[in-house]
Amino acid sequence: MALDAMIFVSKRLQRVAFAILCLMAAQLVLASCEPEPSAMAAKVTLGG
């Protein structure tokens, strides 16, 4: 019974979970490609 409910919920939330995982992966890729975070860190160390 509980297993059936879990499977039903997982089927309903499968698309939402996949979209969230895709967004997280895209953010990681963009963060690794952009040099901005290191420049921001350099500004913080120079300002401090």
C-alpha positions as CSV (number, residue, x, y, z in Angstrom):
1,M,0.0,0.0,0.0
2,A,2.7,2.5,1.0
3,L,4.8,1.4,-1.9
4,D,1.9,2.0,-4.3
5,A,1.5,5.5,-2.9
6,M,5.2,6.2,-3.2
7,I,5.2,5.1,-6.9
8,F,2.1,7.2,-7.6
9,V,3.7,10.3,-6.0
10,S,7.0,9.7,-7.8
11,K,5.2,9.4,-11.1
12,R,3.5,12.7,-10.5
13,L,6.6,14.5,-9.3
14,Q,8.9,13.0,-11.8
15,R,8.8,15.9,-14.2
16,V,9.1,18.5,-11.4
17,A,12.1,16.7,-9.9
18,F,13.7,16.4,-13.3
19,A,13.2,20.1,-14.0
20,I,14.8,21.0,-10.7
21,L,17.7,18.7,-11.3
22,C,18.2,20.3,-14.7
23,L,18.1,23.8,-13.3
24,M,20.7,22.8,-10.6
25,A,23.0,21.3,-13.3
26,A,22.7,24.3,-15.5
27,Q,23.6,26.6,-12.6
28,L,26.7,24.5,-11.8
29,V,27.7,24.6,-15.5
30,L,27.2,28.3,-15.8
31,A,29.0,29.0,-12.5
32,S,32.0,26.9,-13.6
33,C,32.2,28.7,-17.0
34,E,31.9,32.3,-15.7
35,P,35.0,33.9,-14.3
36,E,32.9,36.3,-12.3
37,P,32.9,34.5,-8.9
38,S,36.7,34.6,-8.8
39,A,36.8,38.3,-9.7
40,M,34.2,38.9,-7.0
41,A,36.4,37.1,-4.5
42,A,39.5,39.1,-5.6
43,K,37.5,42.3,-5.1
44,V,36.5,41.2,-1.6
45,T,40.1,40.4,-0.6
46,L,41.4,43.7,-2.0
47,G,38.7,45.7,-0.3
48,G,39.2,44.0,3.0
